Amino acid sequence: MTEDSSLQQLTTRLRERGLMIVTAESCTAGLVAKLLTDPAGSSAWFDRGFVTYSDISKIEVLGVARQTLSDYGAVSRETVREMVTGSLNNSHAQVALAISGIAGPSGGSIQKPVGTVWFAWAAGGKRVEEKVHFDGDRDAVRNQAAQYALSAMASMLERE
């Protein structure tokens, strides 16, 4: 699925179903929200976006537990799960996606190398989390993560 077709498919599904989406982004720093609001009329499907880059913003804005961040780190299944829940709890949206990762060039480790990105999606009571590794520089990782998030959300709504 191409970049444009993923976005178009997603926004069409949201519009057809009268659903609003919220984003909670860390490593992509609002890129997904930007892409979702590029098309005219996006206020019909886009409620808001949270850019929670620091741990403290994840705690204060989205309600991620300090213990979760301490035990698992910001780049984890547990954290994106709480980010997606917090974004739904602090918006009027019915559909949500969350992203947290290591875009580089530094910040990676053996357990979580640069390019590691965790995603969480929520729609219609269904929740999915997934870890993906992307190659390339900081911009490449961010762009690939944003496109992947949109494509996977479109696919999730297609199956609903």
Phi, psi and omega in degrees: 000131181280166180305309182294321182289326176297313180296315180296317179299315180297310183294326176296313179299315180299312181297313181301325184264358181066033181259150175248147179244148174233146177241146173231108188239141172245279187296335179274351170050039176095003181297320180296317178299319178299313180296320180292335181258002176297317180291144175298144179084012185295343177294348176287336183230348182251118180274304181190167177228139176251125172253104183243080186284317181273159176299317183297325178290325176298321179290307187289320187269321186251352179077021175296135183288137176306320182296323178298312180295321179293317184282322189242340183087168182291331182259084184201159175303315184298319181291313181294329176299315179288328177296316181292322177295314180297323179293321177293319181293337183247031179209182175253013184277156175251349183232139183215153170220146180227146182220133172213129184199186180242102184276340177087185006283346178248180176100350180278168176216178177298318181287326182226081181290160174308136182101352177284127180223131174257139179236151168220139178231146177221133177198132175056036180082351179266138178229139181224137173236147181205143175253134180227148175246129179246146177260159176117185180280183184306311180296320180297316179298313180298314181295316179296320180296317179297315180295320179297317180301315180294316181297315180293323178294319177299316180296320179297317178290330178297323183277346181293000000 
